[in-house]
């Protein structure tokens, strides 16, 4: 082959390859354009524009007295479009940017006006369409910022991009914080009311079209037609009473600090309804302070100690094994069972005494000897009776995390024929939570009916109830009426004559209950390792007509560990203050008017509630004073009540009200409410008397 032919062959091959690759490129372009065009167009759109969720405002949680325990307040993230149409002209931007920077610097003080101005100018030079101005901006700050240069003018305000977020706050901060709980995406680890009722509280998210801009940032597209508004969550009406909760937390923390205890809890429950009025839990931190980290009242299932003697004596009495006058020998407060445990009493002078006296003095020896005497031959008779009280079952609470109770029986591998039965008699070899024990004591106060405690009374949407809750009956009658009368007398005797007389006894009202001092097992090491104790008191008041039941548990107090001296003061303080504030059980309140004794004018709001309060206090309303009849002269000025009046279908005026009353009035009128700020209502987005459809949203500002 000649040189010329060789060169031409190479040229033809190269040209042919070029043409082949060119043809392949054209074919692929046609394929992408016509065959796969829809696929790639959809992908381009999805990468540059997407619908993003808009978080719904979560529902509120209220206390039983209408106080706001948890709510969502709007919080904003502000951005600025440096190339927006209103500021496209450089002269408009340059004439206002320095003043805008000065106002930003004055409001936040984190940068100088010169620094802010430089940031704005650099962002404009870079062509930023989504320059971050500020995160976590409050509504009041946003209102002020809208008056800044550029943002306040109609032609230029479109450069400000506002993203609303919802911030969850607890107006009373740490008050019942663990019971209120918090949002947790993992349903299995739901915490408190927020977690248990998240399906109601969360609401339904909306959606908003967002566009992806350089840098990977998503910017909202201002297109109202493509937006779906979020649906706010429902409100929860809890059973908690803010005042009682504050009292319980204060008394518990005070005693924990004094005793340098590891942790403790208090639960106050209404006897007839099972509604929990207060629940406090504190854990000692490394720095010696106490915080709510765990709900011990619900989850901490351990040996209850002597408070369990109520179940043992109830069983003995109800099965006619003993009577309250039956004599039992406590052997000086120390007894060694053949092949079994050595059991001791706190008091070492207990010899022959009646069953009632043995209960009042909390004799471990007496309880163990009686249970062993009558049930050692047939432990199942004792165990089955305990099971009939449902003490081996969970209460089925509205809040997740309830500890599992354990009441052993002879079929369990850990059952010891010589040890278990006498130990169970006074609250060992078993596990129960404080709330489970309280439910049992509450059944005695409730004339034998055992009910499950509840934390939520009602769920409301737009002020209208959508679901209501009542306590579930666990056992209609835990024992006979005769036995019930006897155990009531024994529980009262503990406070009148027994271990609780020096601390819990009160001249103004009667208390029935039982102390419990238990040694806490240290895992597999049992009770022989580090000796730690749990002090508790469980009971109810007033004993003659019970309104409240309560349990106090304090774990590992240092120094004195006897229940009457550690848990007793907490029970006494809470009970005293609850009794003083509850007019239904305290019929003779001492009212002292100091200084200006003229009656105050009542704000607008829930008239029925106001009248009830003043009726209980013995104060006349003004209309009764003005129309007083009879020969005597009426010198009472009375209380002038102002009814909230509005025409059906019109918006009520709520300016000047507190938040709870404003929500009550607007909700009953059929309107949705958005709250901004805190304090007293100073403005509402729709004035009173206006005609707008029910279901419309009204914004109220509080200061």
DRENLUM-946727 format. One record per residue (C-alpha): z negated, x, y negated. Coordinates in pm, whole numbers, padded with zeros to 5 digits, always signed. Each point is the difference from the previous one (the first is absolute). Layout:
N
ZXY;...
***
This chain:
703
+00000+00000+00000;+00092+00138-00343;-00237+00049-00283;+00162-00285-00199;-00030-00243+00287;-00364+00099+00059;-00087-00059-00364;+00175-00339-00009;-00181-00109+00318;-00336+00078-00155;+00094-00184-00319;+00109-00307+00199;-00324+00001+00202;-00214+00032-00312;+00197-00271-00180;-00024-00223+00307;-00379+00042+00017;-00032-00078-00370;+00208-00314+00041;-00200-00102+00306;-00331+00034-00180;+00141-00180-00307;+00117-00284+00219;-00343-00012+00172;-00172-00022-00339;+00225-00285-00110;-00061-00185+00327;-00379+00042-00037;+00011-00116-00361;+00187-00312+00104;-00246-00058+00281;-00299+00035-00231;+00160-00216-00267;+00139-00284+00208;-00162+00010+00345;-00355+00109-00090;+00007-00108-00363;-00253-00283+00027;-00247+00216+00190;+00000+00281-00255;-00007-00237-00296;-00307-00172+00142;-00167+00336+00058;+00077+00108-00356;-00151-00319-00136;-00309+00037+00220;-00048+00355-00120;+00043-00085-00368;-00148-00351-00013;-00258-00173+00218;-00236-00292-00012;-00357+00126-00016;-00318-00198+00061;-00201-00115-00298;-00367-00008+00097;-00164-00340-00030;-00326-00038-00187;-00273-00024+00261;-00230-00300-00005;-00348+00011-00150;-00327+00003+00189;-00275-00209-00154;-00369-00030+00073;-00145-00340+00086;-00122-00036-00359;+00347+00064-00144;-00042+00366-00096;+00305+00219+00048;-00062+00259+00274;+00350+00145+00032;+00319-00054-00196;+00336+00156-00077;+00076+00103-00356;+00345+00108-00122;+00056+00371-00048;+00326+00137-00134;+00224+00302+00040;+00217+00063-00307;+00336+00176-00012;+00258+00047-00276;+00380-00014+00018;+00106+00271-00244;+00362-00121-00002;-00068-00373-00041;+00243-00188-00225;-00256-00063-00272;-00060+00372-00059;+00354+00124+00078;+00034+00101-00365;-00164+00340-00052;-00119-00097-00348;-00202-00294+00138;-00164+00222+00260;-00067+00293-00234;-00145-00221-00276;-00263-00152+00232;-00080+00251+00274;-00252+00203-00200;-00199-00308-00097;+00009-00119+00362;-00131+00340+00111;-00279-00014-00259;-00112-00343+00121;+00003+00110+00364;-00206+00306-00087;-00250-00207-00198;-00043-00257+00280;-00047+00240+00291;-00090+00334-00159;+00127+00200+00298;+00287+00164-00193;+00074+00076-00359;+00260-00200-00190;+00228+00305+00001;-00021+00026+00381;+00083-00367+00046;+00292+00031-00242;+00135+00300+00190;-00025-00187+00332;+00192-00298-00140;+00270+00215-00161;+00048+00210+00316;+00025-00314+00212;+00269-00140-00231;+00189+00328+00005;-00008-00010+00384;+00126-00359-00002;-00308-00137+00179;+00029-00371+00077;-00350-00030+00149;-00236+00234-00184;-00363-00054+00104;-00224-00084-00295;-00330-00093+00162;-00155-00119+00325;-00298-00236+00042;+00043-00168-00338;-00224-00300-00066;+00122-00326-00145;-00178+00066-00329;+00165+00343-00025;+00340-00155+00073;-00051-00254-00279;-00073+00280-00247;+00291+00210+00124;+00246-00284-00057;-00084+00033-00371;+00101+00368-00008;+00325+00107-00174;+00315-00060+00210;-00188-00230+00242;-00084-00266-00259;+00354-00061-00131;+00211-00263+00173;+00311+00220+00010;-00173+00306+00144;-00280-00138+00217;+00227-00015+00307;-00050+00375+00044;-00358-00064+00123;-00012-00063+00377;-00321-00165+00121;-00100-00008+00366;-00298-00220+00080;-00238+00096+00279;-00319-00168+00117;-00328+00185-00001;-00288-00135+00210;-00334+00006-00178;-00355-00108+00084;-00158-00139-00319;-00349+00061+00142;+00099+00346+00129;-00217+00086+00302;-00143-00350+00043;+00078-00107+00360;+00285+00254-00003;+00004+00053+00377;-00004-00371+00075;+00278-00064-00252;+00188+00287+00165;+00345+00127-00091;+00365-00035+00097;+00095+00177+00321;+00350-00019+00148;-00147+00057+00347;-00126-00344+00100;-00214+00145+00279;-00195+00199-00258;-00033-00285-00248;-00298+00043-00233;-00205-00285-00143;+00136-00322-00144;+00302+00178-00149;+00104+00110+00347;-00097-00311+00196;+00183-00238-00235;+00287+00226-00105;+00259-00253+00120;-00131-00241-00265;-00089+00247-00275;+00313+00216+00008;+00243-00269-00105;+00376+00044+00041;+00185+00292-00157;+00299-00065-00224;+00307+00219-00033;+00180+00178-00278;+00335+00180-00016;-00049+00374-00055;+00266+00262-00075;-00015+00361+00112;+00051+00250-00281;+00041+00379+00009;-00309+00171+00132;-00059-00262+00270;-00195-00235-00230;+00035-00377+00032;+00035-00191-00327;-00021-00380-00029;+00320-00185-00087;-00073-00265-00261;+00162-00294+00177;-00223-00307+00014;+00246-00185+00225;-00057+00249+00281;-00379+00004-00027;-00230-00198+00227;-00344-00050-00149;-00300+00100+00207;-00231-00276+00124;-00363+00070-00085;-00260+00002+00276;-00258-00270+00063;-00359+00022-00123;-00302+00044+00225;-00325-00180-00077;-00268+00205+00174;-00354-00109+00080;-00159+00292-00186;-00228-00060-00297;+00036+00275-00262;-00361-00018-00118;-00145+00004+00352;+00236+00283+00097;-00120+00206-00294;-00362-00065+00094;+00060+00099+00364;+00180+00322-00087;-00258+00100-00257;-00299-00061+00230;+00163+00173+00298;+00109+00308-00191;-00341+00037-00160;-00171+00005+00342;+00261+00230+00154;-00056+00254-00277;-00376-00026+00041;+00018+00042+00378;+00284+00256-00004;+00155-00207+00280;+00344+00060+00153;+00132-00349-00059;-00101-00365-00024;+00122-00355-00042;-00112-00341-00126;+00155-00338+00081;-00104-00324-00173;+00134-00320+00156;-00034-00369-00078;-00167-00165+00299;+00183-00333+00022;+00353+00118-00082;+00006+00353+00142;+00151+00120-00329;-00085+00364-00072;-00132+00018-00355;-00049+00378-00011;+00079+00294+00226;-00086+00356-00103;+00065+00323+00190;-00080+00352-00119;+00051+00344+00155;-00168+00320-00115;+00250+00254-00135;-00026+00380+00008;-00130+00010-00356;-00279-00248+00083;+00160-00300-00167;+00084-00326+00181;+00342-00164+00023;+00162-00283+00193;+00203+00176+00269;-00054-00216+00307;-00096-00361+00061;-00300+00064+00227;-00104-00365-00002;+00321-00094+00180;+00088+00307+00206;-00316+00195+00087;-00107-00124+00347;-00313+00186+00116;-00345-00077+00147;-00151-00274-00221;-00361+00080+00091;-00283-00248-00045;+00206-00261-00187;+00142-00078+00345;-00343-00113+00120;+00084-00341-00144;+00263-00043+00274;-00240+00118+00271;-00284-00231-00103;+00238-00291-00056;+00123+00047+00359;-00353+00018+00143;-00110-00309-00194;+00311-00207+00067;-00020+00067+00375;-00369-00095-00003;-00118+00342+00117;-00257+00030-00280;-00143-00184-00297;-00103+00136-00338;-00364-00008+00114;+00066+00194+00322;-00217+00312+00014;+00166+00337+00058;-00168+00340+00028;+00169+00268-00212;-00215+00275+00160;-00099+00159-00327;+00361+00038-00112;+00116+00230+00282;+00113-00089+00351;+00173+00193+00282;+00215-00217+00225;-00002+00101+00368;+00316+00212+00044;+00101-00118-00345;-00037+00097-00366;-00315+00060-00200;+00000-00248-00285;-00211+00036-00313;-00085-00217-00299;-00019+00111-00361;-00353-00140-00008;-00233+00146+00266;-00271-00266-00012;+00195-00275+00176;-00182-00128+00310;-00027-00361+00115;+00166-00237-00244;+00199-00321-00013;+00378+00007+00022;+00021-00114-00362;-00225+00284-00111;+00194+00251+00210;+00320-00110-00176;-00164+00020-00342;-00125+00354+00070;+00337+00093+00157;-00153+00130+00323;+00267+00175+00210;-00235+00015+00296;-00063-00376-00003;+00370-00089-00019;+00094+00247+00276;-00280-00114+00234;+00083-00369-00043;+00375+00040+00060;-00059+00230+00297;-00261-00232+00151;+00221-00310-00005;+00349+00144+00049;-00023+00321+00204;+00067-00199+00318;+00302-00175-00155;+00132+00184-00309;+00301-00232-00017;-00225-00289-00102;-00094+00193-00314;+00350+00139-00062;+00178-00334+00042;-00233-00158-00253;+00087+00277-00249;+00367-00060+00074;-00049-00371-00071;-00092+00102-00356;+00343+00177-00011;-00169+00325-00097;+00247+00189+00220;+00301-00134-00193;+00154+00093-00331;-00046-00247-00282;+00373-00015-00076;-00035+00092-00366;+00260-00048-00271;-00018+00376-00071;+00133+00252+00249;-00211+00275+00157;-00283-00192+00167;-00197+00213+00245;-00014-00110+00362;-00346-00117+00114;-00127+00124+00335;-00265-00185+00201;-00030+00173+00337;-00025-00177+00333;-00076+00120+00357;+00372+00044+00076;+00039+00272-00264;+00007+00359+00125;-00258+00100-00263;-00251-00262+00121;-00323+00159+00121;-00221-00235+00202;-00318+00174-00119;+00083+00066-00365;+00262-00239-00140;-00182-00334+00012;-00325+00111-00170;+00199+00193-00262;+00220-00301-00075;-00306-00215-00061;-00057+00169-00337;+00357+00081-00104;+00115+00315+00181;+00272+00064+00260;+00236-00221-00203;+00228-00005-00306;+00009-00258-00277;+00122+00008-00360;-00229-00109-00286;+00220-00303-00069;-00012-00110+00365;-00379+00017-00008;-00008-00190-00328;+00216-00278+00146;-00257-00045+00277;-00294-00017-00242;+00201-00236-00218;+00028-00238+00298;-00380-00037+00000;+00000-00075-00373;+00290-00241+00056;-00201-00212+00246;+00158+00157+00306;+00368-00009-00104;+00161+00343+00019;+00303+00049-00227;+00230+00292-00072;-00036+00152-00348;+00296-00043-00234;+00118+00202-00301;+00286-00218-00128;-00044-00361-00104;+00349-00087-00119;+00354+00125-00066;+00175-00134-00309;+00351+00019-00138;+00055-00102-00362;-00353-00137+00000;+00062-00233+00292;-00180+00051+00334;+00239+00085+00284;-00263+00086+00260;-00376-00051+00021;-00253+00151+00236;-00331-00110+00145;-00235+00183+00230;+00088-00027+00368;-00279-00134+00222;-00080+00250+00276;-00284-00191+00160;-00111-00352-00091;-00355+00058+00124;-00125+00345+00103;-00326-00138+00141;-00210-00315+00025;-00163-00150-00307;-00343+00080+00143;+00088+00367+00044;+00160+00004-00342;-00322-00120-00163;-00200+00267+00181;+00226+00294-00095;+00008-00122-00359;-00380+00015-00006;+00006+00349+00153;+00252+00126-00258;-00210-00140-00285;-00309+00159+00154;+00162+00347-00023;+00001-00029-00379;-00328-00191-00038;-00214+00196+00245;+00205+00275+00163;+00207+00307-00085;+00159-00155-00309;-00308-00134-00176;-00064+00297-00229;+00354+00033-00138;+00208-00315+00054;-00257-00276-00041;+00042-00193-00326;-00225-00264-00156;+00290-00190-00158;+00203-00068+00315;-00026+00052+00375;+00198+00248+00209;+00061+00006+00375;+00133+00308+00173;-00054+00302+00219;-00031+00373-00058;+00184+00248+00220;-00058+00373+00031;+00238+00156+00251;+00064+00355+00110;+00372+00071-00019;+00168+00162+00300;+00189+00323-00066;+00312-00055+00211;-00026+00149+00349;-00320+00180-00096;-00174-00336-00011;-00338-00042-00168;-00147+00339+00087;+00209+00208-00243;-00034-00033-00376;-00233-00291-00061;+00148-00232-00260;-00109-00355-00072;+00147-00321-00127;-00216-00236-00206;+00100-00365-00029;-00126-00339-00104;+00177-00326+00083;-00114-00342-00112;+00052-00301-00224;-00156-00172-00302;-00152-00232-00110;-00140-00042+00349;-00089-00369-00045;+00355-00096-00108;+00225+00301+00062;+00285+00060-00245;+00079+00368+00063;-00021+00240+00291;+00011+00376-00046;-00007+00329+00190;-00081+00345-00134;+00073+00311+00207;-00074+00359-00108;+00101+00288+00226;-00187+00330+00029;-00251-00027-00285;-00191+00323-00060;-00376-00005-00003;-00127-00354+00055;+00227-00187+00242;-00192-00319+00082;+00218-00305-00062;-00254-00191-00209;-00031+00292-00244;+00370+00097-00011;+00208-00316+00051;-00273-00239-00120;+00013+00092-00372;+00376-00057-00009;-00034-00343+00164;-00282-00093-00237;+00185+00108-00316;+00323-00177+00090;-00179-00314+00115;-00214-00010-00317;+00298+00025-00232;+00212-00244+00197;-00287-00250+00005;-00050+00040-00376;+00369-00067-00071;+00061-00289+00239;-00113-00321-00166;+00041-00201+00320;-00285+00182+00173;-00195+00101-00310;-00098-00335-00146;-00231+00126-00272;+00187+00261-00204;-00194+00136-00292;+00221-00036-00307;-00102+00194-00310;+00206-00027-00317;-00045+00302-00224;+00111+00032-00362;+00268-00250-00101;-00070-00303+00220;+00298-00208-00115;+00233-00084+00284;+00326+00201+00013;+00337-00165-00020;+00174+00006+00337;+00352+00142+00032;+00285-00199+00140;+00036+00016+00375;-00123-00163+00316;-00204-00287-00144;-00133-00115+00335;-00146+00344+00074;-00155+00027-00346;-00169-00338+00029;-00138+00092+00341;-00154+00321-00136;-00171-00171-00293;-00116-00289+00213;-00176+00247+00231;-00154+00171-00305;-00118-00334-00138;+00209+00026-00318;+00155-00315-00145;+00364-00029-00096;+00057-00102-00361;+00123-00350+00083;-00336-00074+00172;-00189+00123-00306;+00208-00198-00247;-00035-00324+00196;-00361+00042+00108;-00172-00332+00046;-00365-00102-00007;-00281-00002-00249;-00052+00374-00008;+00183+00243-00223;+00250+00227+00176;-00030+00349-00147;+00245+00173+00235;+00322+00108-00165;+00166+00024+00340;+00309+00188+00106;+00335-00110-00148;+00254-00005+00283;+00370+00028-00082;+00228-00150+00260;+00332+00179+00054;+00247-00275-00079;+00376+00018+00033;+00278-00247+00059;+00140+00000+00353;+00313+00218+00011;-00102+00207-00303;-00146+00350-00008;-00379+00017-00053;-00131+00223-00275;-00222+00272+00150;-00049+00233-00297;-00365+00103-00025;-00077-00055+00368;-00109+00254+00256;+00244+00095+00275;-00144-00218+00277;-00001-00314-00217;+00352+00068-00129;+00131+00044+00355;-00184-00317+00106;+00149-00213-00279;+00357+00132+00017;+00000-00004+00380;-00114-00362+00011;+00274-00085-00247;+00254+00142+00246;+00105+00325-00169;+00027+00356+00129;-00200+00254-00197;+00056+00368-00076;-00303+00181-00143;+00015+00293-00238;-00311+00181-00114;-00363-00100+00048;-00268-00187-00191;+00065-00325-00192;+00338-00174-00023;+00149+00083-00340;+00356-00126+00045;+00221-00191+00240;+00378+00026+00033;+00045-00377-00019;-00211-00177-00261;-00228-00287+00093;+00166-00340-00007;+00349+00135+00082;+00217-00186+00251;+00118+00225+00283;+00052-00075+00372;-00285+00046+00244;+00031+00322+00198;+00109+00195-00309;-00166+00334-00068;-00234+00042-00295;-00126+00340-00115;-00347+00026-00153;-00126+00301-00196;-00367+00092+00018;-00193+00235-00226;
***
